[in-house]
C-alpha cells in the first residue's frame, strides 16, 4: 500500500518528429514542417515526488505549413488531408495511438491555427466532406 500521484504530462518524441518530416519531404510537401511530436499522458509519481513511469495516452503531431493564402479553404484543407493521410500510414512505432493533428498555417507574419483529433478527421476525409467541414473540425471556419 503506497501513496502515488498522477500528473498530466507530455513527453517529447524527437525520433517521431524526424520520421514525420521525412515522410512529408518524400511526399513533396516541402512547405510543411513536422516541428514536433509528443506523447500526452500521465506521470505516475511516488510519495517522494519521483516519477515511477510515464503512461502515454496519445501521440500528438505539431506541424507548420507555409501557404499562399490563409483564406483559401482548398489549399488549407489539402494540407490537412495530405498530412492526415501521411500520419495515419507512418511505419514507426508510436507510444500510443495518434491523437491530435495540430497545424499552424503561416503566410508572412499572419497565422491560422488548426487543431483536431485524428479520429474526428477520419470520417470527414473518408466521406469526402467539403473543405469547410474539414477545416471547421479543427477550429477554422
ABEGO torsion letter per residue (X at the ends): XBBBBBBBBBBBBAAAAAAAAAAAAAAGBAABBBABBBBBBBBBBBAAGBBABBBBABBBBBBBBBBABAABAAAAAAAAAAAAAAAAABABBBABBBBBBBBBBBBEABBBBBBBBAAAAAAAAAAGBBAAAAAAAAGBX
